[in-house]
Amino acid sequence: MKRHAFFLAVLAFSQPLVAADLLQTYREARANDPVYASARAARDAGRESLPQGLAPLLPTIGASGFTQMNNIDIDFRGVVPPSKREGNTNGYSVSLTQPVFNWQSIMLYREAGYKVAQAEAVFGQAGQDLIVRVAQAYFDVLASRDSLAFIQAQKTAISEQLAQAKRNFEVGTATITDTHEAQARFDLATSQEIAAQSDLEIKQRALQQIVGKFPEALTPLKPSTELSPPKPDAMEQWVASAEGQNFAVRVQEAALEIATREIDRNRAGHYPSLNMVGNLGRNSASISTVGTTSLGTDSTSRTIGLQLAIPLYAGGGVNSLVRQAIANQEKARQDLETARRSAALAVRQAFLGVTNGMAQVRALEQALVSSQSALDSNKLGYEVGVRINIDVLNAQQQLFSTKRDLSKARYDTLMNGLKLKAASGTLNEEDLEAVNRLLGSD
């Protein structure tokens, strides 16, 4: 049995590690990210505003009961001897209150609906933020991993160039300067490799903070990925969408509606309120004089009526609350305008990030071809003696820098596409699925 268990353990560790893609990483984050879980709990709490706002408009029913022992000593003035009486009294009552008119309660209920809408908008924004945070952390890991791979490849190329410089120096076809230059570049690449390894660890830990586990393997972007322009390819259409659908704008729209209802609710402090009140009560009492027969009474009361309350003066507190609510309404109006402008700016930045990013990717793809040709030419020229070692090293550095810049430009363009849809309020899991289809191997 122990051998069998050991064999299974060895087999499990020998299996190839399956790389997680972007969609899988997002779904794990949705289940484990504490920030998103906190937003979901806040949404659930906000939904309770509606039943709480409805409660003051519904009837309230209360019941009470009592029992007491009575012990009474009576002293009569005159010839009548004192008397001692005792007995028990029991009773209960049931009361019903139904608001007929209370403008404050009505406004509170209307506010509650907007509070629920606000809570839903905040949660919707948290959902979009989660997509953006996961994608950003995911692509940061890929970019850092690509940078490390490029540095390691550059280090390998430099080591080959260093070995060649040493051989040429030994046979007398090159100076010691070539060896020193190659050694310096090799040492610099070693330092860059250490920094890149540290950066990769940091980026992986950042993704772990969202997902809840360390990302051992991630699916990379396909080398032949074709990036698509925004649809529609018109900036102002995206701006119009953002000004109406952006979740931050929705939150502030709800806040403005709440502030408006708050003015009416505070003004209602001057209005009368009318309630219908009903009561059912029953009392049972027995009193007996010591040494005589006890006497008892049973009574039942039923009442129903209307209660009108008219506020006359509250020390100026109601007027102060109204003025405060008007100021808060103006604040909410300005906050809404700020949210709309911020959403429009975010859309424009992301739109330009996508369009300019695509142009940058195309330019870097062409630069990569040119850099490879330049490296091949410099290597050939070095072998025939028309180029020196530093020319080859510079060409190698240019090639790997171009590869790194191209990799980053692709990730940035994809991220700007997601940020564009987030700013317009339309980002959802389907958009993440579209990006996820760009991952894999050709």
C-alpha positions as a printed Julia matrix, in Angstrom:
442×3 Matrix{Float64}:
   0.0    0.0     0.0
   2.82   2.42    0.88
   4.57   1.65   -2.43
   1.32   2.3    -4.27
   0.83   5.67   -2.52
   4.44   6.59   -3.24
   3.99   5.72   -6.91
   0.87   7.91   -7.14
   2.69  10.82   -5.5
   5.61  10.51   -7.91
   3.19  10.28  -10.83
   1.34  13.4    -9.7
   4.52  15.43   -9.46
   5.73  14.13  -12.8
   2.65  15.4   -14.65
   3.24  18.53  -16.76
   2.0   21.71  -15.11
  -1.17  22.95  -16.81
  -1.02  26.69  -17.44
  -3.96  28.76  -16.28
  -5.41  31.19  -18.81
  -6.81  34.65  -18.2
 -10.44  33.51  -17.9
  -9.62  30.8   -15.36
  -7.55  33.28  -13.36
 -10.45  35.76  -13.36
 -12.94  33.17  -12.15
 -10.62  32.16   -9.33
 -10.22  35.82   -8.4
 -13.98  36.32   -8.41
 -14.27  33.53   -5.86
 -11.28  34.51   -3.71
 -10.58  38.24   -4.02
 -11.4   39.92   -0.67
 -11.98  43.32   -2.29
 -14.69  41.88   -4.55
 -16.16  39.87   -1.67
 -16.35  43.05    0.41
 -18.15  44.85   -2.42
 -20.62  41.98   -2.73
 -21.38  42.14    1.0
 -21.83  45.92    0.76
 -24.26  45.37   -2.13
 -26.27  42.89   -0.06
 -26.36  45.36    2.83
 -27.49  48.15    0.51
 -30.39  46.06   -0.76
 -31.86  46.09    2.74
 -32.58  49.8     2.38
 -35.76  48.98    0.44
 -37.55  46.88    3.09
 -36.33  49.3     5.76
 -37.79  52.21    3.81
 -41.1   50.39    3.32
 -41.48  49.46    7.0
 -42.68  52.91    8.24
 -45.56  52.8     5.72
 -46.84  49.42    6.93
 -48.93  48.76   10.04
 -47.29  48.06   13.37
 -48.85  45.68   15.86
 -47.94  45.42   19.51
 -49.18  43.38   22.44
 -48.69  43.71   26.16
 -49.94  41.94   29.25
 -49.72  42.39   32.99
 -50.59  40.78   36.28
 -50.37  42.32   39.74
 -51.29  41.58   43.36
 -53.21  44.27   45.26
 -53.0   44.75   49.03
 -54.97  47.78   50.24
 -55.4   49.12   53.81
 -58.27  51.6    54.24
 -58.76  53.74   57.35
 -62.18  55.37   57.65
 -62.63  58.56   59.68
 -65.42  58.15   62.17
 -66.96  55.07   63.68
 -66.32  52.68   60.75
 -63.49  50.29   61.58
 -60.5   50.07   59.26
 -60.71  47.66   56.34
 -58.1   45.55   54.58
 -58.64  44.46   51.0
 -56.58  42.31   48.66
 -56.91  40.8    45.24
 -55.36  40.13   41.83
 -55.59  42.14   38.61
 -54.73  40.71   35.17
 -54.96  42.2    31.75
 -53.67  42.34   28.2
 -53.96  44.69   25.26
 -53.27  44.54   21.52
 -52.68  47.73   19.56
 -52.55  48.42   15.82
 -51.17  51.59   14.2
 -51.54  52.17   10.46
 -49.96  55.33    8.99
 -52.47  57.12    6.78
 -50.33  60.1     5.79
 -46.69  60.72    6.67
 -44.75  62.55    3.99
 -41.41  61.89    5.68
 -41.99  58.14    5.51
 -43.05  58.38    1.86
 -39.86  60.27    0.95
 -37.79  57.79    2.94
 -39.25  54.94    0.89
 -38.48  56.74   -2.37
 -34.93  57.36   -1.19
 -34.56  53.67   -0.44
 -35.09  52.74   -4.07
 -32.25  55.01   -5.15
 -30.04  53.71   -2.36
 -30.5   50.19   -3.71
 -29.69  51.42   -7.23
 -26.59  53.1    -5.87
 -25.47  49.92   -4.1
 -25.96  47.94   -7.3
 -23.93  50.49   -9.28
 -21.08  50.39   -6.75
 -21.03  46.6    -6.99
 -21.11  46.77  -10.8
 -18.1   49.03  -10.72
 -16.34  46.6    -8.38
 -17.0   43.82  -10.89
 -15.43  45.82  -13.71
 -12.52  46.82  -11.48
 -11.91  43.15  -10.74
 -11.66  42.34  -14.46
  -9.23  45.19  -15.01
  -7.15  44.34  -11.91
  -6.9   40.67  -12.84
  -6.0   41.39  -16.46
  -3.43  44.01  -15.45
  -1.79  41.69  -12.92
  -1.91  38.8   -15.41
  -0.26  40.78  -18.21
   2.24  42.29  -15.77
   3.4   38.76  -14.99
   3.62  37.89  -18.69
   5.51  41.1   -19.48
   7.93  40.51  -16.61
   8.41  36.9   -17.69
   9.05  38.01  -21.29
  11.56  40.6   -20.09
  13.42  37.96  -18.08
  13.46  35.6   -21.07
  14.79  38.35  -23.35
  17.53  39.26  -20.86
  18.53  35.63  -20.49
  18.64  35.21  -24.28
  20.69  38.38  -24.54
  23.03  37.09  -21.84
  23.49  33.86  -23.79
  24.26  35.79  -26.98
  26.72  38.01  -25.13
  28.44  34.98  -23.62
  28.9   33.57  -27.12
  30.29  36.9   -28.27
  32.59  36.97  -25.23
  33.9   33.48  -26.0
  34.51  34.48  -29.61
  36.34  37.64  -28.53
  38.58  35.6   -26.25
  39.4   33.15  -29.05
  40.17  35.97  -31.47
  42.44  37.6   -28.9
  44.27  34.34  -28.32
  44.98  33.93  -32.05
  45.9   37.6   -32.39
  43.03  38.73  -34.64
  41.41  40.98  -32.02
  42.5   43.22  -29.17
  41.85  42.75  -25.46
  39.39  45.66  -25.74
  36.85  43.38  -27.45
  37.08  40.95  -24.55
  36.65  43.7   -21.96
  33.65  45.17  -23.77
  31.95  41.8   -24.03
  32.74  41.03  -20.38
  31.25  44.35  -19.28
  28.07  43.68  -21.27
  27.88  40.17  -19.81
  28.2   41.48  -16.26
  25.53  44.1   -16.94
  23.21  41.42  -18.36
  23.77  39.35  -15.22
  22.75  42.31  -13.08
  19.67  42.9   -15.25
  18.75  39.23  -14.98
  18.78  39.41  -11.17
  16.58  42.52  -11.25
  14.2   40.88  -13.74
  13.88  37.78  -11.57
  13.02  39.98   -8.6
  10.47  41.93  -10.66
   8.83  38.7   -11.83
   8.5   37.5    -8.23
   6.87  40.8    -7.25
   4.43  40.68  -10.16
   3.49  37.09   -9.34
   2.86  38.02   -5.71
   0.64  40.89   -6.84
  -1.47  38.44   -8.85
  -1.49  36.04   -5.9
  -3.0   38.78   -3.72
  -6.02  38.91   -6.05
  -6.4   35.23   -6.94
  -5.49  33.74   -3.58
  -2.81  31.38   -4.83
   0.63  31.67   -6.39
   0.52  31.57  -10.22
   2.82  28.74  -11.15
   2.14  28.88  -14.9
   0.18  31.27  -17.1
  -0.85  30.91  -20.73
   1.12  33.42  -22.84
  -0.06  35.65  -25.66
   0.12  34.09  -29.11
   3.17  35.4   -31.01
   1.07  36.04  -34.12
  -1.7   37.89  -32.28
  -3.59  40.38  -34.43
  -4.95  43.27  -32.4
  -8.33  44.73  -33.34
  -9.32  48.42  -33.29
 -12.14  49.61  -31.03
 -15.68  49.05  -32.24
 -17.1   51.56  -32.93
 -13.93  53.27  -34.11
 -15.17  56.72  -33.07
 -14.02  58.34  -29.83
 -17.09  60.53  -29.25
 -19.44  57.52  -29.37
 -17.45  55.97  -26.55
 -17.55  59.28  -24.65
 -21.34  59.44  -24.98
 -21.61  55.9   -23.67
 -19.36  56.71  -20.72
 -21.33  59.8   -19.72
 -24.5   57.72  -19.51
 -23.39  54.21  -18.54
 -20.18  54.55  -16.57
 -20.77  53.01  -13.14
 -19.19  55.92  -11.3
 -21.65  58.2   -13.11
 -24.53  55.92  -12.13
 -23.44  56.06   -8.5
 -23.46  59.85   -8.53
 -26.78  59.99  -10.38
 -28.33  57.92   -7.6
 -26.63  60.15   -5.02
 -28.2   63.24   -6.62
 -31.66  61.64   -6.55
 -31.19  60.71   -2.9
 -30.12  64.26   -2.06
 -33.2   65.64   -3.84
 -35.54  63.36   -1.91
 -33.74  64.31    1.28
 -34.83  67.93    0.8
 -38.48  66.87    0.55
 -38.12  64.56    3.52
 -36.72  67.3     5.73
 -39.35  69.79    4.6
 -41.96  67.28    5.7
 -40.91  68.06    9.26
 -43.43  70.95    8.99
 -46.24  68.71    7.68
 -48.9   67.01    9.8
 -49.08  63.24   10.07
 -52.19  61.09   10.37
 -52.37  57.59   11.83
 -55.22  55.17   12.34
 -54.99  53.57   15.78
 -56.9   50.57   17.08
 -56.73  48.93   20.47
 -58.22  45.82   22.06
 -57.83  45.34   25.81
 -59.16  43.08   28.54
 -58.83  43.49   32.31
 -59.82  41.1    35.08
 -59.75  42.31   38.72
 -60.81  40.72   41.99
 -60.95  42.55   45.33
 -62.01  40.96   48.6
 -62.32  42.23   52.17
 -60.73  39.92   54.71
 -63.38  37.63   56.04
 -65.95  38.42   53.3
 -66.78  37.12   49.86
 -64.56  38.4    47.06
 -65.91  40.64   44.31
 -64.51  40.67   40.76
 -64.87  42.63   37.54
 -64.08  41.7    33.95
 -63.91  44.38   31.28
 -63.16  44.37   27.57
 -62.4   47.56   25.62
 -62.28  48.09   21.88
 -61.21  51.4    20.4
 -60.42  52.65   16.9
 -59.75  56.17   15.77
 -57.51  58.65   13.99
 -54.59  60.51   15.49
 -53.47  63.76   13.91
 -50.11  65.26   14.87
 -49.31  68.83   13.81
 -45.77  70.12   14.43
 -45.85  73.75   15.51
 -42.28  74.7    16.38
 -39.05  72.7    16.53
 -36.58  75.4    17.48
 -35.58  76.05   13.86
 -34.15  72.56   13.44
 -36.32  71.67   10.45
 -35.31  74.8     8.51
 -31.66  74.08    9.25
 -32.02  70.5     7.99
 -33.63  71.77    4.79
 -30.78  74.22    4.16
 -28.26  71.46    4.8
 -30.05  69.13    2.38
 -30.07  71.82   -0.33
 -26.3   72.26    0.08
 -25.81  68.48   -0.11
 -27.9   68.42   -3.29
 -25.62  70.98   -4.9
 -22.6   68.95   -3.82
 -24.11  65.81   -5.35
 -24.79  67.73   -8.59
 -21.17  68.86   -8.83
 -19.91  65.37   -7.96
 -22.03  64.01  -10.82
 -20.48  66.5   -13.23
 -17.02  65.52  -12.0
 -17.82  61.83  -12.52
 -19.02  62.5   -16.09
 -15.91  64.48  -16.97
 -13.64  61.87  -15.4
 -15.4   59.11  -17.34
 -15.03  61.05  -20.59
 -11.33  61.65  -19.91
 -10.76  57.97  -19.07
 -12.48  56.94  -22.32
 -10.4   59.33  -24.42
  -7.17  58.17  -22.79
  -8.04  54.5   -23.27
  -9.21  55.04  -26.86
  -5.97  56.78  -27.77
  -4.1   54.06  -25.9
  -5.67  51.42  -28.15
  -5.28  53.26  -31.46
  -1.78  54.57  -30.77
  -0.82  51.24  -29.23
  -1.76  49.4   -32.41
   0.33  51.83  -34.44
   3.21  51.37  -32.02
   2.93  47.58  -32.27
   3.1   47.75  -36.08
   6.13  50.05  -35.91
   7.9   47.8   -33.4
   7.17  44.72  -35.5
   8.9   46.41  -38.41
  11.69  47.58  -36.1
  12.14  43.99  -34.91
  12.73  42.82  -38.48
  15.18  45.68  -39.04
  16.99  44.98  -35.76
  17.4   41.32  -36.64
  18.8   42.25  -40.05
  21.15  44.76  -38.42
  22.42  42.11  -36.0
  23.0   39.59  -38.77
  24.87  42.21  -40.82
  27.04  43.24  -37.88
  27.89  39.63  -37.08
  28.9   39.03  -40.66
  30.88  42.27  -40.75
  32.69  41.33  -37.53
  33.67  37.98  -38.96
  35.14  39.57  -42.09
  36.76  42.39  -40.14
  34.7   45.4   -41.22
  32.83  45.65  -37.92
  34.13  45.63  -34.37
  32.85  43.73  -31.36
  31.0   46.73  -29.84
  28.92  47.0   -33.02
  27.69  43.44  -32.57
  26.97  44.01  -28.87
  25.0   47.17  -29.62
  23.0   45.39  -32.3
  22.21  42.56  -29.89
  21.06  45.01  -27.24
  18.91  46.85  -29.79
  17.27  43.6   -30.88
  16.35  42.46  -27.39
  15.2   45.95  -26.37
  12.88  45.97  -29.38
  11.5   42.56  -28.44
  10.83  43.78  -24.9
   9.16  46.98  -26.11
   7.01  45.05  -28.58
   5.88  42.64  -25.89
   4.94  45.48  -23.54
   3.16  47.42  -26.3
   0.93  44.43  -27.05
  -0.03  43.99  -23.41
  -0.64  47.73  -22.96
  -2.86  47.84  -26.04
  -4.97  44.93  -24.79
  -5.25  46.54  -21.36
  -6.33  49.85  -22.86
  -9.05  47.99  -24.76
 -10.4   46.61  -21.49
 -10.09  49.99  -19.78
 -11.96  51.61  -22.66
 -14.94  49.32  -22.16
 -14.73  49.71  -18.39
 -14.8   53.5   -18.7
 -17.83  53.28  -21.01
 -19.61  50.99  -18.54
 -19.86  48.02  -20.92
 -17.03  45.74  -19.75
 -18.16  42.19  -18.92
 -16.89  38.62  -18.88
 -17.52  38.21  -22.61
 -14.9   40.88  -23.31
 -12.46  38.96  -21.16
 -13.27  35.8   -23.1
 -12.41  37.62  -26.34
  -9.0   38.58  -24.94
  -8.53  35.08  -23.59
  -8.87  33.66  -27.12
  -5.69  35.55  -28.02
  -3.72  33.45  -25.53
  -2.06  30.15  -26.31
   0.54  28.82  -28.69
   0.39  28.95  -32.47
